Amino acid sequence: MSKKVGRAIADYGMIEDGDKILVGVSGGKDSLTLLKILWDRRVFVPIHYDVLALHVDLGFTGTKQEAFRRYLETEGYPLEVRRQAVAGEGGREPLTCFWCSWNRRRVLFEEAKKNGCNKIALGHHKDDIVETILMNLLFEGEISAMAPKQEMFKGELHIIRPLAYVEEREISRFARLMEFPVCGCLCPQAGRTQRAVVKKIIADVQKTAPGVKSNIFRSLQRIKKEYLL
Ligand SMILES: Nc1ncnc2c1ncn2[C@@H]1O[C@H](COP(=O)(O)OP(=O)(O)OP(=O)(O)O)[C@@H](O)[C@H]1O
């Protein structure tokens, strides 16, 4: 996985010497994996960069957040926690995905600025990108993906997605092997989103066409302009 991450970093010029990277850590398997890989790679890559983990505590109840926070601290990762209630007290009803992610992003940007970070790394992986392509096609009527490297605020900040070439099943296996104290998805909307619908479509098609995920991913690298409307 580290090799795939290295390839994605090189292909998209995601990390440069002197970068300070804020890694968004939700407590899920993807961002815990991302944090470990970026942290460990610093030992052998020929450039120097700093890593800071940030958890935005969105205020959902019934969390197992304490366990993963303790784990990060014990493992020696520098960690910041910012509380930003989106539901219940201090939040808004009904809770929507837009409201939740808008707030999370705002806090990530604010904390990046406050901590002098020029990159924000998110744990989106290949499956997330493929699902986004289909979601945008089916529900938004447009052809677009999730950029592995995205410029924000006229280049002041970049969002990077170093797991862009890594499949979710690889991450799941790694997270189990590493015994990460994963604190599952705490979102009350989980499983009822457009993403869940698209995930099921891909899984169904994959039963008879195993290469479908890679094909969807590759499709946005091979646009045939002469066949567009
Ligand atoms: N509460 C949070 N605090 C900080 N970063 C977050 C938080 N929630 C999500 N992120 C960041 O945004 C990415 C995408 O969020 P999403 O909710 O889609 O999570 P996910 O795909 O389930 O990943 P994970 O397994 O890391 O939770 C995460 O991988 C993480 O980097």
PDBQT file of the ligand as one rigid body, heavy atoms in Angstrom, charges set to zero:
ROOT
HETATM    1  N1  LIG A 301     -14.509  13.947  12.029  1.00  0.00    +0.000 N 
HETATM    2  C1  LIG A 301     -13.488  14.086  11.208  1.00  0.00    +0.000 A 
HETATM    3  N2  LIG A 301     -12.360  14.713  11.617  1.00  0.00    +0.000 NA
HETATM    4  C2  LIG A 301     -11.301  14.862  10.778  1.00  0.00    +0.000 A 
HETATM    5  N3  LIG A 301     -11.269  14.397   9.522  1.00  0.00    +0.000 NA
HETATM    6  C3  LIG A 301     -12.359  13.750   9.072  1.00  0.00    +0.000 A 
HETATM    7  C4  LIG A 301     -13.524  13.560   9.875  1.00  0.00    +0.000 A 
HETATM    8  N4  LIG A 301     -14.430  12.871   9.169  1.00  0.00    +0.000 NA
HETATM    9  C5  LIG A 301     -13.872  12.651   7.963  1.00  0.00    +0.000 A 
HETATM   10  N5  LIG A 301     -12.630  13.170   7.898  1.00  0.00    +0.000 N 
HETATM   11  C6  LIG A 301     -11.687  13.095   6.752  1.00  0.00    +0.000 C 
HETATM   12  O1  LIG A 301     -12.420  13.050   5.535  1.00  0.00    +0.000 OA
HETATM   13  C7  LIG A 301     -12.186  11.791   4.877  1.00  0.00    +0.000 C 
HETATM   14  C8  LIG A 301     -13.446  11.320   4.191  1.00  0.00    +0.000 C 
HETATM   15  O2  LIG A 301     -14.490  11.288   5.121  1.00  0.00    +0.000 OA
HETATM   16  P1  LIG A 301     -15.635  10.175   5.073  1.00  0.00    +0.000 P 
HETATM   17  O3  LIG A 301     -16.684  10.575   6.037  1.00  0.00    +0.000 OA
HETATM   18  O4  LIG A 301     -15.987   9.937   3.660  1.00  0.00    +0.000 OA
HETATM   19  O5  LIG A 301     -14.869   8.995   5.744  1.00  0.00    +0.000 OA
HETATM   20  P2  LIG A 301     -14.606   7.494   5.358  1.00  0.00    +0.000 P 
HETATM   21  O6  LIG A 301     -14.522   7.306   3.877  1.00  0.00    +0.000 OA
HETATM   22  O7  LIG A 301     -15.540   6.654   6.129  1.00  0.00    +0.000 OA
HETATM   23  O8  LIG A 301     -13.102   7.388   5.936  1.00  0.00    +0.000 OA
HETATM   24  P3  LIG A 301     -12.669   6.954   7.385  1.00  0.00    +0.000 P 
HETATM   25  O9  LIG A 301     -12.566   5.457   7.325  1.00  0.00    +0.000 OA
HETATM   26  O10 LIG A 301     -11.359   7.634   7.582  1.00  0.00    +0.000 OA
HETATM   27  O11 LIG A 301     -13.746   7.455   8.322  1.00  0.00    +0.000 OA
HETATM   28  C9  LIG A 301     -11.695  10.859   5.996  1.00  0.00    +0.000 C 
HETATM   29  O12 LIG A 301     -10.942   9.788   5.481  1.00  0.00    +0.000 OA
HETATM   30  C10 LIG A 301     -10.878  11.815   6.824  1.00  0.00    +0.000 C 
HETATM   31  O13 LIG A 301      -9.599  12.053   6.251  1.00  0.00    +0.000 OA
ENDROOT
TORSDOF 0
